[in-house]
Structures are given as C-alpha cells and as structure tokens.
Amino acid sequence: MKIYTRKGDKGTTGLFGGKRVDKDDVRVECIGTLDEVNSTIGLLRVKLGSEHEWQANLHKIQKDMMDMMSHLARPSDTKKVNTNPMPEDGAEFCENWIDELESKMTSPSDYFLLPGGNEISALCHMVRTQMRRGERSLTSLIKTDEVHEAIPAYINRLSDLFFTLARAEMDKAGVAEEKWQLFLYKRFKDKA
C-alpha cells in the first residue's frame, strides 16, 4: 500500500467513519496540534535516552495521545464505533506523577518561570506550550461537537505535568530556576 492517496490534494482530509472535511477544520486543527505535541514528546524521549526513569510514563502518554486523537477524529454522529481505548484515567495518572515529582523536589512551585534552564527542561516547556495550544483548539472543537470528558481533563493536566517535569529536571540538575513572578493566587494570599 502506498503512503500517498492523492485524496487530500484539494485541501480535504478524511475523518474516522469516512466523512471528508477541509484541512483547516477545527477538528483537524485540534488533532494536528496534538500530533505535534506527540512528536515533541518523542524528541524528548530520544534526548532522555532509553534508560531514563521517565521513559515508561512518556511512552504511555504517547500511546494515550494517539488514542485520544483517534476519538477526536470521530464526529459524534458517526455510526462506526471506535474500538481504541479511551484513557479515562489520564488526569489521575498525571496528578499522581506530579505529586511524586513534587515530593522529590527541593522547593515548591510558587512562581511563573522563564522557560529554559537546560535542554530537557526547555523541551518540557515546549511540550507544555504546545499542549496549551492543543487545549485551546480542543475548546473550539467542544463548542461544535461532543467530546468525551476524559480528553479535556487529561489534556489540561498534561500541561501541568510538563511544567512539573521541567522543574524536576532543573532541580535534579541543580540548575536555578529563572523566576518571573509569584503565582497570582500566592500574591493575593500573601497580601491577606
């Protein structure tokens, strides 16, 4: 089977179930952004090396991303059933990993940070910002069609996770965070 079909030469693409839409359709934009995120996670995994302690969890996230994208590619009025699993435990998985990472760090997360520090931390911030863009596209999609509630919760938590992974990498490497300013809720709490 050839990789090219020529069906998209005029600016359309197929969705799960066979419906064709423009390549700039909100659904396609959302899936495309999440695909970009998944590719950047792949780059992060390569940079970490195969024996790194994060590999298994990042691999799970990549597989879950593929499953979520397949579900997002299926309009709710499509009769064909998507048999790929729905990662309903995604948000909880992220929360557990965040809690584990934070318990090992030497300082709490109280500040907005300037992304960078070292290559791994910077890549984690790239994933975080791409994930936020994906979340914005997902919000637009939700306004047009039903989306399983596990997907937006997982996507939201993933950006929090990659912020924490960036911090954990900096902490482990002994690289000081470049702080911008205190989180808003911390500023109001300190004034009270």
ChimeraX commands (.cxc) that place a marker at each C-alpha (Angstrom):
marker #1 position 0.00,0.00,0.00 radius 0.5
marker #1 position 1.33,3.43,-0.93 radius 0.5
marker #1 position 1.57,6.17,1.70 radius 0.5
marker #1 position 0.02,8.71,-0.66 radius 0.5
marker #1 position -3.63,8.58,-1.73 radius 0.5
marker #1 position -3.98,11.94,-3.54 radius 0.5
marker #1 position -7.36,12.38,-1.80 radius 0.5
marker #1 position -6.10,15.44,0.08 radius 0.5
marker #1 position -4.69,17.27,-2.92 radius 0.5
marker #1 position -7.58,19.73,-2.93 radius 0.5
marker #1 position -7.40,20.60,0.77 radius 0.5
marker #1 position -9.63,17.99,2.38 radius 0.5
marker #1 position -8.95,15.07,4.68 radius 0.5
marker #1 position -10.88,12.06,5.93 radius 0.5
marker #1 position -12.22,11.65,9.45 radius 0.5
marker #1 position -12.97,8.45,11.35 radius 0.5
marker #1 position -16.02,6.97,9.63 radius 0.5
marker #1 position -15.17,8.38,6.19 radius 0.5
marker #1 position -16.54,11.94,6.27 radius 0.5
marker #1 position -14.26,14.44,4.48 radius 0.5
marker #1 position -13.61,17.94,5.83 radius 0.5
marker #1 position -11.34,20.85,4.98 radius 0.5
marker #1 position -7.82,20.54,6.34 radius 0.5
marker #1 position -8.32,23.74,8.35 radius 0.5
marker #1 position -11.44,22.35,10.05 radius 0.5
marker #1 position -11.43,22.90,13.84 radius 0.5
marker #1 position -11.30,19.14,14.42 radius 0.5
marker #1 position -8.31,18.70,12.12 radius 0.5
marker #1 position -6.56,21.70,13.70 radius 0.5
marker #1 position -7.01,20.18,17.16 radius 0.5
marker #1 position -5.76,16.74,16.11 radius 0.5
marker #1 position -2.85,18.29,14.23 radius 0.5
marker #1 position -1.73,20.26,17.27 radius 0.5
marker #1 position -1.90,17.18,19.48 radius 0.5
marker #1 position 0.08,15.26,16.84 radius 0.5
marker #1 position 2.73,18.00,17.03 radius 0.5
marker #1 position 2.79,17.61,20.82 radius 0.5
marker #1 position 3.21,13.87,20.49 radius 0.5
marker #1 position 6.14,14.37,18.11 radius 0.5
marker #1 position 7.84,16.73,20.55 radius 0.5
marker #1 position 7.36,14.16,23.34 radius 0.5
marker #1 position 9.07,11.68,21.01 radius 0.5
marker #1 position 12.01,14.08,20.65 radius 0.5
marker #1 position 12.13,14.50,24.43 radius 0.5
marker #1 position 12.27,10.71,24.85 radius 0.5
marker #1 position 15.17,10.47,22.40 radius 0.5
marker #1 position 17.06,13.22,24.24 radius 0.5
marker #1 position 16.49,11.48,27.59 radius 0.5
marker #1 position 17.91,8.15,26.45 radius 0.5
marker #1 position 16.29,4.74,26.59 radius 0.5
marker #1 position 17.14,4.02,30.24 radius 0.5
marker #1 position 15.74,7.25,31.70 radius 0.5
marker #1 position 13.21,6.83,34.53 radius 0.5
marker #1 position 10.55,8.86,32.67 radius 0.5
marker #1 position 10.52,6.60,29.58 radius 0.5
marker #1 position 7.66,4.28,30.58 radius 0.5
marker #1 position 5.34,7.13,31.59 radius 0.5
marker #1 position 6.15,9.20,28.50 radius 0.5
marker #1 position 5.54,6.13,26.32 radius 0.5
marker #1 position 2.13,5.69,27.98 radius 0.5
marker #1 position 1.32,9.34,27.32 radius 0.5
marker #1 position 2.26,8.99,23.64 radius 0.5
marker #1 position 0.01,5.95,23.23 radius 0.5
marker #1 position -2.81,7.72,25.09 radius 0.5
marker #1 position -2.37,10.75,22.79 radius 0.5
marker #1 position -2.81,8.50,19.75 radius 0.5
marker #1 position -5.98,7.02,21.27 radius 0.5
marker #1 position -7.36,10.49,22.11 radius 0.5
marker #1 position -6.62,11.76,18.60 radius 0.5
marker #1 position -8.47,8.77,17.13 radius 0.5
marker #1 position -11.51,9.60,19.28 radius 0.5
marker #1 position -11.32,13.28,18.34 radius 0.5
marker #1 position -11.26,12.23,14.67 radius 0.5
marker #1 position -14.67,10.60,15.11 radius 0.5
marker #1 position -17.59,13.03,14.88 radius 0.5
marker #1 position -20.34,12.17,17.38 radius 0.5
marker #1 position -22.84,11.44,14.58 radius 0.5
marker #1 position -20.62,8.74,13.05 radius 0.5
marker #1 position -22.12,5.27,13.26 radius 0.5
marker #1 position -18.80,3.44,13.04 radius 0.5
marker #1 position -17.54,2.53,16.52 radius 0.5
marker #1 position -14.02,3.50,17.60 radius 0.5
marker #1 position -12.54,0.48,19.38 radius 0.5
marker #1 position -9.40,2.29,20.57 radius 0.5
marker #1 position -9.33,2.65,24.36 radius 0.5
marker #1 position -10.40,5.90,25.97 radius 0.5
marker #1 position -7.73,6.92,28.51 radius 0.5
marker #1 position -10.23,7.73,31.25 radius 0.5
marker #1 position -7.56,7.63,33.96 radius 0.5
marker #1 position -5.33,10.19,32.24 radius 0.5
marker #1 position -5.92,13.16,34.55 radius 0.5
marker #1 position -5.43,10.99,37.64 radius 0.5
marker #1 position -2.27,9.46,36.14 radius 0.5
marker #1 position -0.86,12.98,35.63 radius 0.5
marker #1 position -1.82,14.10,39.14 radius 0.5
marker #1 position -0.12,11.07,40.68 radius 0.5
marker #1 position 3.06,11.65,38.70 radius 0.5
marker #1 position 3.03,15.39,39.52 radius 0.5
marker #1 position 2.66,14.60,43.23 radius 0.5
marker #1 position 5.51,12.09,43.05 radius 0.5
marker #1 position 7.79,14.57,41.25 radius 0.5
marker #1 position 6.96,17.43,43.61 radius 0.5
marker #1 position 7.64,15.28,46.68 radius 0.5
marker #1 position 11.24,14.84,45.50 radius 0.5
marker #1 position 11.95,18.50,44.64 radius 0.5
marker #1 position 13.83,20.82,46.95 radius 0.5
marker #1 position 11.46,23.79,46.55 radius 0.5
marker #1 position 7.73,24.27,45.92 radius 0.5
marker #1 position 6.23,25.63,42.73 radius 0.5
marker #1 position 5.28,29.21,43.58 radius 0.5
marker #1 position 6.44,31.18,40.54 radius 0.5
marker #1 position 5.90,31.60,36.85 radius 0.5
marker #1 position 9.22,30.63,35.28 radius 0.5
marker #1 position 11.18,31.71,32.25 radius 0.5
marker #1 position 11.35,28.56,30.09 radius 0.5
marker #1 position 14.84,27.16,29.61 radius 0.5
marker #1 position 17.50,26.13,32.08 radius 0.5
marker #1 position 18.81,23.16,30.14 radius 0.5
marker #1 position 17.80,21.27,27.01 radius 0.5
marker #1 position 15.47,18.76,28.70 radius 0.5
marker #1 position 13.70,21.43,30.74 radius 0.5
marker #1 position 13.30,23.61,27.64 radius 0.5
marker #1 position 11.81,20.65,25.71 radius 0.5
marker #1 position 9.36,20.03,28.55 radius 0.5
marker #1 position 8.28,23.67,28.30 radius 0.5
marker #1 position 7.87,23.25,24.52 radius 0.5
marker #1 position 5.52,20.32,25.15 radius 0.5
marker #1 position 3.66,22.36,27.80 radius 0.5
marker #1 position 3.04,25.30,25.47 radius 0.5
marker #1 position 2.08,23.09,22.53 radius 0.5
marker #1 position -0.31,21.27,24.83 radius 0.5
marker #1 position -1.92,24.57,25.83 radius 0.5
marker #1 position -2.38,25.42,22.14 radius 0.5
marker #1 position -3.95,21.98,21.68 radius 0.5
marker #1 position -6.22,22.69,24.62 radius 0.5
marker #1 position -7.37,25.96,23.00 radius 0.5
marker #1 position -8.16,24.08,19.78 radius 0.5
marker #1 position -9.94,21.39,21.78 radius 0.5
marker #1 position -12.08,24.07,23.44 radius 0.5
marker #1 position -13.11,25.31,19.99 radius 0.5
marker #1 position -13.95,21.74,18.94 radius 0.5
marker #1 position -16.05,21.18,22.08 radius 0.5
marker #1 position -18.20,24.16,21.02 radius 0.5
marker #1 position -19.09,22.30,17.80 radius 0.5
marker #1 position -19.39,18.65,18.87 radius 0.5
marker #1 position -19.42,16.34,21.87 radius 0.5
marker #1 position -16.05,15.25,23.27 radius 0.5
marker #1 position -15.63,12.63,25.98 radius 0.5
marker #1 position -14.95,14.46,29.27 radius 0.5
marker #1 position -11.77,12.45,29.92 radius 0.5
marker #1 position -9.99,14.10,26.98 radius 0.5
marker #1 position -10.08,17.79,28.03 radius 0.5
marker #1 position -9.26,16.81,31.64 radius 0.5
marker #1 position -6.23,14.77,30.51 radius 0.5
marker #1 position -5.01,17.48,28.09 radius 0.5
marker #1 position -5.32,20.14,30.81 radius 0.5
marker #1 position -3.41,18.03,33.31 radius 0.5
marker #1 position -0.69,17.17,30.79 radius 0.5
marker #1 position 0.37,20.81,30.52 radius 0.5
marker #1 position 0.65,20.93,34.33 radius 0.5
marker #1 position 2.67,17.72,34.22 radius 0.5
marker #1 position 5.18,19.04,31.68 radius 0.5
marker #1 position 5.62,22.23,33.73 radius 0.5
marker #1 position 6.44,19.97,36.67 radius 0.5
marker #1 position 8.75,17.78,34.57 radius 0.5
marker #1 position 10.65,20.92,33.50 radius 0.5
marker #1 position 11.05,21.90,37.16 radius 0.5
marker #1 position 12.03,18.37,38.20 radius 0.5
marker #1 position 14.75,18.30,35.55 radius 0.5
marker #1 position 16.12,21.66,36.72 radius 0.5
marker #1 position 16.00,20.54,40.35 radius 0.5
marker #1 position 17.78,17.25,39.58 radius 0.5
marker #1 position 20.44,19.03,37.50 radius 0.5
marker #1 position 20.98,21.65,40.21 radius 0.5
marker #1 position 20.12,24.46,37.79 radius 0.5
marker #1 position 18.46,27.51,39.35 radius 0.5
marker #1 position 15.02,28.41,38.02 radius 0.5
marker #1 position 14.66,31.84,36.46 radius 0.5
marker #1 position 11.62,33.16,38.29 radius 0.5
marker #1 position 9.37,35.75,36.71 radius 0.5
marker #1 position 6.75,36.48,39.37 radius 0.5
marker #1 position 4.77,34.80,42.09 radius 0.5
marker #1 position 1.64,32.92,41.04 radius 0.5
marker #1 position -1.39,35.20,41.24 radius 0.5
marker #1 position -3.13,33.17,43.95 radius 0.5
marker #1 position 0.07,33.31,46.02 radius 0.5
marker #1 position 0.28,37.11,45.65 radius 0.5
marker #1 position -3.29,37.55,46.90 radius 0.5
marker #1 position -2.75,35.03,49.69 radius 0.5
marker #1 position 0.39,36.85,50.87 radius 0.5
marker #1 position -1.50,40.18,51.00 radius 0.5
marker #1 position -4.29,38.74,53.14 radius 0.5
marker link #1:1,2 radius 0.2
marker link #1:2,3 radius 0.2
marker link #1:3,4 radius 0.2
marker link #1:4,5 radius 0.2
marker link #1:5,6 radius 0.2
marker link #1:6,7 radius 0.2
marker link #1:7,8 radius 0.2
marker link #1:8,9 radius 0.2
marker link #1:9,10 radius 0.2
marker link #1:10,11 radius 0.2
marker link #1:11,12 radius 0.2
marker link #1:12,13 radius 0.2
marker link #1:13,14 radius 0.2
marker link #1:14,15 radius 0.2
marker link #1:15,16 radius 0.2
marker link #1:16,17 radius 0.2
marker link #1:17,18 radius 0.2
marker link #1:18,19 radius 0.2
marker link #1:19,20 radius 0.2
marker link #1:20,21 radius 0.2
marker link #1:21,22 radius 0.2
marker link #1:22,23 radius 0.2
marker link #1:23,24 radius 0.2
marker link #1:24,25 radius 0.2
marker link #1:25,26 radius 0.2
marker link #1:26,27 radius 0.2
marker link #1:27,28 radius 0.2
marker link #1:28,29 radius 0.2
marker link #1:29,30 radius 0.2
marker link #1:30,31 radius 0.2
marker link #1:31,32 radius 0.2
marker link #1:32,33 radius 0.2
marker link #1:33,34 radius 0.2
marker link #1:34,35 radius 0.2
marker link #1:35,36 radius 0.2
marker link #1:36,37 radius 0.2
marker link #1:37,38 radius 0.2
marker link #1:38,39 radius 0.2
marker link #1:39,40 radius 0.2
marker link #1:40,41 radius 0.2
marker link #1:41,42 radius 0.2
marker link #1:42,43 radius 0.2
marker link #1:43,44 radius 0.2
marker link #1:44,45 radius 0.2
marker link #1:45,46 radius 0.2
marker link #1:46,47 radius 0.2
marker link #1:47,48 radius 0.2
marker link #1:48,49 radius 0.2
marker link #1:49,50 radius 0.2
marker link #1:50,51 radius 0.2
marker link #1:51,52 radius 0.2
marker link #1:52,53 radius 0.2
marker link #1:53,54 radius 0.2
marker link #1:54,55 radius 0.2
marker link #1:55,56 radius 0.2
marker link #1:56,57 radius 0.2
marker link #1:57,58 radius 0.2
marker link #1:58,59 radius 0.2
marker link #1:59,60 radius 0.2
marker link #1:60,61 radius 0.2
marker link #1:61,62 radius 0.2
marker link #1:62,63 radius 0.2
marker link #1:63,64 radius 0.2
marker link #1:64,65 radius 0.2
marker link #1:65,66 radius 0.2
marker link #1:66,67 radius 0.2
marker link #1:67,68 radius 0.2
marker link #1:68,69 radius 0.2
marker link #1:69,70 radius 0.2
marker link #1:70,71 radius 0.2
marker link #1:71,72 radius 0.2
marker link #1:72,73 radius 0.2
marker link #1:73,74 radius 0.2
marker link #1:74,75 radius 0.2
marker link #1:75,76 radius 0.2
marker link #1:76,77 radius 0.2
marker link #1:77,78 radius 0.2
marker link #1:78,79 radius 0.2
marker link #1:79,80 radius 0.2
marker link #1:80,81 radius 0.2
marker link #1:81,82 radius 0.2
marker link #1:82,83 radius 0.2
marker link #1:83,84 radius 0.2
marker link #1:84,85 radius 0.2
marker link #1:85,86 radius 0.2
marker link #1:86,87 radius 0.2
marker link #1:87,88 radius 0.2
marker link #1:88,89 radius 0.2
marker link #1:89,90 radius 0.2
marker link #1:90,91 radius 0.2
marker link #1:91,92 radius 0.2
marker link #1:92,93 radius 0.2
marker link #1:93,94 radius 0.2
marker link #1:94,95 radius 0.2
marker link #1:95,96 radius 0.2
marker link #1:96,97 radius 0.2
marker link #1:97,98 radius 0.2
marker link #1:98,99 radius 0.2
marker link #1:99,100 radius 0.2
marker link #1:100,101 radius 0.2
marker link #1:101,102 radius 0.2
marker link #1:102,103 radius 0.2
marker link #1:103,104 radius 0.2
marker link #1:104,105 radius 0.2
marker link #1:105,106 radius 0.2
marker link #1:106,107 radius 0.2
marker link #1:107,108 radius 0.2
marker link #1:108,109 radius 0.2
marker link #1:109,110 radius 0.2
marker link #1:110,111 radius 0.2
marker link #1:111,112 radius 0.2
marker link #1:112,113 radius 0.2
marker link #1:113,114 radius 0.2
marker link #1:114,115 radius 0.2
marker link #1:115,116 radius 0.2
marker link #1:116,117 radius 0.2
marker link #1:117,118 radius 0.2
marker link #1:118,119 radius 0.2
marker link #1:119,120 radius 0.2
marker link #1:120,121 radius 0.2
marker link #1:121,122 radius 0.2
marker link #1:122,123 radius 0.2
marker link #1:123,124 radius 0.2
marker link #1:124,125 radius 0.2
marker link #1:125,126 radius 0.2
marker link #1:126,127 radius 0.2
marker link #1:127,128 radius 0.2
marker link #1:128,129 radius 0.2
marker link #1:129,130 radius 0.2
marker link #1:130,131 radius 0.2
marker link #1:131,132 radius 0.2
marker link #1:132,133 radius 0.2
marker link #1:133,134 radius 0.2
marker link #1:134,135 radius 0.2
marker link #1:135,136 radius 0.2
marker link #1:136,137 radius 0.2
marker link #1:137,138 radius 0.2
marker link #1:138,139 radius 0.2
marker link #1:139,140 radius 0.2
marker link #1:140,141 radius 0.2
marker link #1:141,142 radius 0.2
marker link #1:142,143 radius 0.2
marker link #1:143,144 radius 0.2
marker link #1:144,145 radius 0.2
marker link #1:145,146 radius 0.2
marker link #1:146,147 radius 0.2
marker link #1:147,148 radius 0.2
marker link #1:148,149 radius 0.2
marker link #1:149,150 radius 0.2
marker link #1:150,151 radius 0.2
marker link #1:151,152 radius 0.2
marker link #1:152,153 radius 0.2
marker link #1:153,154 radius 0.2
marker link #1:154,155 radius 0.2
marker link #1:155,156 radius 0.2
marker link #1:156,157 radius 0.2
marker link #1:157,158 radius 0.2
marker link #1:158,159 radius 0.2
marker link #1:159,160 radius 0.2
marker link #1:160,161 radius 0.2
marker link #1:161,162 radius 0.2
marker link #1:162,163 radius 0.2
marker link #1:163,164 radius 0.2
marker link #1:164,165 radius 0.2
marker link #1:165,166 radius 0.2
marker link #1:166,167 radius 0.2
marker link #1:167,168 radius 0.2
marker link #1:168,169 radius 0.2
marker link #1:169,170 radius 0.2
marker link #1:170,171 radius 0.2
marker link #1:171,172 radius 0.2
marker link #1:172,173 radius 0.2
marker link #1:173,174 radius 0.2
marker link #1:174,175 radius 0.2
marker link #1:175,176 radius 0.2
marker link #1:176,177 radius 0.2
marker link #1:177,178 radius 0.2
marker link #1:178,179 radius 0.2
marker link #1:179,180 radius 0.2
marker link #1:180,181 radius 0.2
marker link #1:181,182 radius 0.2
marker link #1:182,183 radius 0.2
marker link #1:183,184 radius 0.2
marker link #1:184,185 radius 0.2
marker link #1:185,186 radius 0.2
marker link #1:186,187 radius 0.2
marker link #1:187,188 radius 0.2
marker link #1:188,189 radius 0.2
marker link #1:189,190 radius 0.2
marker link #1:190,191 radius 0.2
marker link #1:191,192 radius 0.2
view
